[in-house]
Amino acid sequence: MGMMKLLATVFVISTTITLTLMPIVTYSVPFVVFHGIADKCTSKGVVEFTELLSNWSGTQGYCIEIGDGVLDSWFMPFLKQTEIACAKVKKMSELSEGYNIIGLSQGNMVGRGLIEFCDGAPPVKNFISLAGPHAGIASVPFCGSALLCIFVDFIMKFEIYSDFFQEHLAPAGYIKIPTDIDDYLKKCKFLPKLNNEYINRKNSTYKERFTSLENLVLIMFEDDKVLVPKETSLFGYYPDGSWNEVLAAQETKLYTEDWIGLKTLDEAGKVKFINVSGGHLEISLSDIKTHILPYLEEEEQEASTQLATMKNSFIRPSSILNFIQHLTGLTGEQRVLQLHTLS
């Protein structure tokens, strides 16, 4: 018995030492970026943003382009954009085990459509939304206050739900005029479906897929003048029939009646409602590190898994470099982004 105890003790000690000294094994969950309106994957801001996140997190990032980028972001209807994104992610072997999505402004519509509508797609783990028009917008993006824009905005509020605009202007798919809810539900071809708003026609599959997310990170920019209202980034919006106030997400029917599972995710602690300073998509490096990076970083495997994968247990030199750069902040990307605003 004494010998058996000794052997058992030696085994425990040797196993503990082995696990302690064994290099940490990590596995990467890739991420994809969907850019906003009037932008493209090859633009300087999107390229730097994607590369910065890849370098800091140690994971591979991809910007997925829909059509030709700028023009199609304005004029291709969102159901078509979603179909293209769905086909692309299913062809990417790198995403087959799951991936994260980062949506930039209008790109969030494509990202959410991908989650809810795409049959047979690989699972999305974390969805990180920057300035997403999730509950709709009540004005044309980037139009501003010039006289021409005021005229265009006026005309569009009367025609925005016509077949022509719905089929030829992408933002028309998520413009929601609070005083014209009947036409919105009848004629708007994207957002009512995405938010499961149709009366007596709720789609349980959309809700099931959305609630499968591990984390939903919603980021609103305090000085956002592009999204009207800016609270749509957090699923807040005007009440039906009124322009007088903006309801918080938790006060909307989408949340209280749990149309897409936002309430379910929130009660499970999986939704992060975040406000940051800055205008539309003007995010600081510190906010990127605080609010985005934790949901992209490589994940450590359990010790038992490490023992089963000894042949893969070497730390990659690039991971060490990324770790040092993350601590010191001495990256080329950081220096560039300190001088230029992402937009």
HUBELKA-V705391 format. One record per residue. N is the residue number from 0. RES is the residue in one letter. PHI is phi in whole degrees, 0 to 359 (NA if undefined). D_LAST is the distance of its C-alpha to the last C-alpha in Angstrom with 1 decimal. Layout:
{{N/RES/PHI/D_LAST} {N/RES/PHI/D_LAST}}
//
This chain:
{{0/M/NA/71.1} {1/G/298/70.4} {2/M/295/69.3} {3/M/297/67.0} {4/K/297/65.3} {5/L/297/64.9} {6/L/297/63.4} {7/A/295/61.0} {8/T/296/60.0} {9/V/299/59.4} {10/F/297/57.3} {11/V/298/55.1} {12/I/296/54.7} {13/S/293/53.9} {14/T/295/51.4} {15/T/298/49.6} {16/I/297/49.6} {17/T/300/48.3} {18/L/293/45.4} {19/T/291/44.6} {20/L/276/44.6} {21/M/294/42.9} {22/P/302/39.4} {23/I/292/36.8} {24/V/263/35.8} {25/T/237/32.3} {26/Y/231/30.8} {27/S/261/27.3} {28/V/258/25.6} {29/P/294/22.9} {30/F/229/19.6} {31/V/237/17.6} {32/V/245/13.9} {33/F/245/13.3} {34/H/282/10.0} {35/G/269/9.0} {36/I/290/10.5} {37/A/61/10.5} {38/D/229/9.0} {39/K/206/11.4} {40/C/296/12.5} {41/T/269/13.2} {42/S/291/10.0} {43/K/303/9.6} {44/G/298/6.5} {45/V/292/8.3} {46/V/298/11.6} {47/E/296/11.1} {48/F/298/10.0} {49/T/295/13.0} {50/E/293/15.3} {51/L/299/14.8} {52/L/294/15.7} {53/S/297/18.6} {54/N/295/19.9} {55/W/290/19.9} {56/S/271/21.3} {57/G/76/23.7} {58/T/243/22.8} {59/Q/274/21.8} {60/G/243/18.5} {61/Y/225/17.9} {62/C/264/15.2} {63/I/263/17.4} {64/E/272/16.9} {65/I/251/18.5} {66/G/64/20.3} {67/D/265/18.8} {68/G/92/15.1} {69/V/300/13.8} {70/L/296/17.1} {71/D/292/18.2} {72/S/293/15.1} {73/W/268/16.4} {74/F/243/20.1} {75/M/270/21.3} {76/P/298/22.7} {77/F/288/21.5} {78/L/297/24.9} {79/K/289/24.8} {80/Q/301/21.3} {81/T/294/22.7} {82/E/300/25.9} {83/I/295/24.1} {84/A/299/22.1} {85/C/300/25.5} {86/A/297/27.3} {87/K/292/24.9} {88/V/292/24.9} {89/K/288/28.7} {90/K/272/29.1} {91/M/271/27.3} {92/S/298/30.0} {93/E/296/27.6} {94/L/259/26.7} {95/S/298/30.2} {96/E/266/30.9} {97/G/121/27.8} {98/Y/201/24.1} {99/N/252/21.1} {100/I/242/18.1} {101/I/242/14.5} {102/G/255/12.9} {103/L/252/9.3} {104/S/53/9.8} {105/Q/301/12.4} {106/G/302/12.9} {107/N/294/15.0} {108/M/294/17.5} {109/V/293/18.2} {110/G/299/18.5} {111/R/290/20.8} {112/G/298/22.7} {113/L/298/23.3} {114/I/295/24.8} {115/E/276/27.0} {116/F/255/28.1} {117/C/275/28.3} {118/D/283/32.0} {119/G/74/32.9} {120/A/276/29.5} {121/P/295/29.2} {122/P/289/28.5} {123/V/263/25.1} {124/K/271/25.5} {125/N/241/22.4} {126/F/243/19.7} {127/I/246/16.6} {128/S/247/14.4} {129/L/251/11.1} {130/A/54/11.1} {131/G/272/13.6} {132/P/278/15.8} {133/H/296/18.8} {134/A/263/21.4} {135/G/108/20.2} {136/I/226/18.8} {137/A/247/21.0} {138/S/207/19.1} {139/V/288/17.3} {140/P/300/13.5} {141/F/65/12.0} {142/C/283/15.6} {143/G/81/15.9} {144/S/240/19.4} {145/A/296/20.8} {146/L/303/24.3} {147/L/299/23.5} {148/C/294/20.8} {149/I/297/23.4} {150/F/295/25.9} {151/V/299/23.8} {152/D/298/22.9} {153/F/297/26.6} {154/I/297/27.8} {155/M/293/25.5} {156/K/293/26.7} {157/F/265/30.1} {158/E/240/29.3} {159/I/299/26.3} {160/Y/263/28.6} {161/S/289/30.6} {162/D/301/31.0} {163/F/299/29.3} {164/F/293/26.0} {165/Q/295/26.1} {166/E/264/26.7} {167/H/232/24.5} {168/L/225/21.3} {169/A/304/19.2} {170/P/299/18.0} {171/A/301/21.7} {172/G/287/22.2} {173/Y/227/20.6} {174/I/278/21.4} {175/K/232/24.1} {176/I/275/26.2} {177/P/297/28.1} {178/T/265/31.1} {179/D/222/31.4} {180/I/294/31.5} {181/D/299/34.4} {182/D/294/32.8} {183/Y/303/29.6} {184/L/291/31.7} {185/K/279/33.8} {186/K/241/31.4} {187/C/289/27.8} {188/K/262/27.7} {189/F/234/25.0} {190/L/299/24.0} {191/P/302/27.7} {192/K/289/28.4} {193/L/299/25.5} {194/N/266/26.4} {195/N/56/30.1} {196/E/269/30.9} {197/Y/298/33.8} {198/I/293/37.0} {199/N/63/39.6} {200/R/223/37.6} {201/K/281/35.6} {202/N/260/34.7} {203/S/293/35.6} {204/T/294/34.0} {205/Y/300/30.5} {206/K/294/31.2} {207/E/299/32.9} {208/R/292/30.0} {209/F/293/27.4} {210/T/284/29.7} {211/S/282/30.1} {212/L/299/26.8} {213/E/279/27.5} {214/N/211/24.5} {215/L/238/22.0} {216/V/252/19.1} {217/L/248/17.5} {218/I/245/14.7} {219/M/250/14.2} {220/F/260/12.2} {221/E/300/15.0} {222/D/255/13.5} {223/D/294/11.6} {224/K/250/12.8} {225/V/274/11.4} {226/L/273/13.7} {227/V/237/17.3} {228/P/275/18.6} {229/K/294/15.9} {230/E/293/18.7} {231/T/300/18.4} {232/S/300/16.0} {233/L/249/19.3} {234/F/70/21.5} {235/G/274/22.6} {236/Y/195/23.5} {237/Y/293/26.1} {238/P/288/29.7} {239/D/304/31.3} {240/G/88/32.8} {241/S/214/31.1} {242/W/250/28.2} {243/N/283/29.7} {244/E/211/28.0} {245/V/244/25.4} {246/L/279/27.0} {247/A/293/25.8} {248/A/309/25.4} {249/Q/292/28.9} {250/E/261/30.4} {251/T/275/29.4} {252/K/294/31.8} {253/L/306/29.3} {254/Y/277/29.7} {255/T/296/33.3} {256/E/266/34.6} {257/D/56/32.4} {258/W/299/31.5} {259/I/244/29.1} {260/G/95/30.2} {261/L/299/27.6} {262/K/296/30.5} {263/T/300/32.2} {264/L/297/29.3} {265/D/296/28.9} {266/E/292/32.6} {267/A/272/32.6} {268/G/77/30.1} {269/K/258/27.4} {270/V/251/24.7} {271/K/246/22.4} {272/F/267/21.2} {273/I/233/18.6} {274/N/250/17.2} {275/V/232/14.8} {276/S/285/14.1} {277/G/111/11.0} {278/G/278/9.1} {279/H/303/7.2} {280/L/63/5.4} {281/E/269/6.3} {282/I/254/8.8} {283/S/279/11.6} {284/L/297/13.6} {285/S/295/16.5} {286/D/290/15.0} {287/I/298/14.0} {288/K/296/17.7} {289/T/282/19.1} {290/H/253/17.7} {291/I/246/16.5} {292/L/306/18.7} {293/P/301/22.0} {294/Y/264/21.6} {295/L/242/21.0} {296/E/296/23.6} {297/E/303/26.8} {298/E/257/29.6} {299/E/281/33.1} {300/Q/275/36.0} {301/E/293/39.2} {302/A/302/42.1} {303/S/297/44.1} {304/T/290/41.5} {305/Q/300/41.5} {306/L/298/45.2} {307/A/277/44.9} {308/T/230/42.3} {309/M/303/43.8} {310/K/293/43.1} {311/N/252/39.4} {312/S/266/39.5} {313/F/263/38.3} {314/I/288/35.1} {315/R/287/32.9} {316/P/306/32.4} {317/S/295/28.6} {318/S/293/28.6} {319/I/297/30.5} {320/L/298/28.1} {321/N/297/25.1} {322/F/295/27.0} {323/I/296/27.9} {324/Q/296/24.4} {325/H/297/23.1} {326/L/286/25.9} {327/T/269/25.7} {328/G/75/22.0} {329/L/267/23.0} {330/T/249/20.5} {331/G/300/19.0} {332/E/299/15.6} {333/Q/295/15.8} {334/R/297/16.7} {335/V/295/13.8} {336/L/289/11.2} {337/Q/288/13.3} {338/L/260/12.9} {339/H/232/9.2} {340/T/269/6.2} {341/L/288/3.8} {342/S/210/0.0}}
//
